[in-house]
Amino acid sequence: MINIDEVDDHYEGVAYMQPELPDIPGTAVYLRTESKGTEHSATAYTFPIDPRTGDRTSWDEIKELYPPGTSYSTKAEVNLNLSGETLTIDGVSDIGVTLRAVLERPPESAESKIEGQRMSWPDFKLYVATISKNGYLFRGQQKPWRLRTSFHRRGRYRISEFIAKDVKQLHQRLSAITSHFFDLTVPDQNGAFFNLLQHHGYPTPLLDWSHSPYVAAFFAFRDRPIGYRGEELVRIYMFNNREWQKRYRQVQTLDPPFPHLSVMEFIAIGNPRLVPQQAVTTVTNLHDIEAYILEKEAEADISLLEAVDIPANERELAMTDLRFMGITAGSMFPSIDGVCEEMRERNFDR
């Protein structure tokens, strides 16, 4: 798995290699090109991955875990060639290990590949009454877009860089205005800080879900214009969280050296939106969450992700029902902005 960012006049990347053989450690690889383009030569620096923790480490720290006489490369000279959507990497390390990797770039289309079940708003309410207690998570979207985090939608891929630079900068700035000082060395506080960034609009590798299908519906319909009469659809995803957590490893770090999609529930430090939204979050290092889930579905022959599409022109009917349920902008965003949005919809947007 390789993640490459465009940085000024060059590219910087981090790759993770996980061999199937138990007597070879995984590897994290860091490289930088001299320019942009489709062909590059570069020196890549390699670090072994501790199989006990999944963290980057030094060879001296873990060499006793492997057969005597095992050697480990510290760097490699690599050639990269991008042809269309295919990246070919050839390399040779400082101890003579050769490598070739051929990787396909995920498609850039914003449209989901999942065929949603089309339902009216009344039919949706009847439908979720049969499944809402069965371990599902729900996510509402204004359109049937595929599932991607705001971090990846903005063209960023190296989460290691996000943690090292973005989070450090934000922590320095926000510590002056948050009532709580977040100790990022404490896992619960670290997660709460990331969630605070997410809920206030900063692009992160987190994707928001809710335990409530009706909260998801609110977010699906919320930004649709009042009085819309067109043919477009809003989408509500349903994710089988119970089966996912039972079958797949859940990790508590943002950037493990392997593909992952992990479900997390953060404590609500300085984030009053978390509780009324019944919020839960998936954390990932994947550019295309939807494709990963569909791949796992095919392997396990089980349904993990479904979607319901509801006519956007049923907005007023849905929002009226949700208001009677107590799901409004004022309750979802307990702030002056949220209350004003709720009262604007009641008193002006008719």
Secondary structure, DSSP 8 states (H G I E B T S, - for coil): -EEEEEETTEEEEEEEE--SSTTS-EEEEEEE-SS-SSEEEEEEEEEEE-TTT--B--HHHHGGGS-TT----SEEEEEEEEETTEEEEEEEETTS-EEEEEEE------B--S--EE--HHHHHHHHTTTTTSSEEEEEESS-B----HHHHTT---HHHIIIIIHHHHHHHHTTT-SS---TTSHHHHHHHHHHHHHTT---SEEEEES-HHHHHHHHHHTS-TT--SS-EEEEEEEEHHHHHHHS---SSS--SS--EEEE----TT-TTTTTTTEEEEEE--S-HHHHHHHHHHHHT---EEEEEEEGGGHHHHHHHHHHTT-SHHHHS-SHHHHHHHHHHHHT--
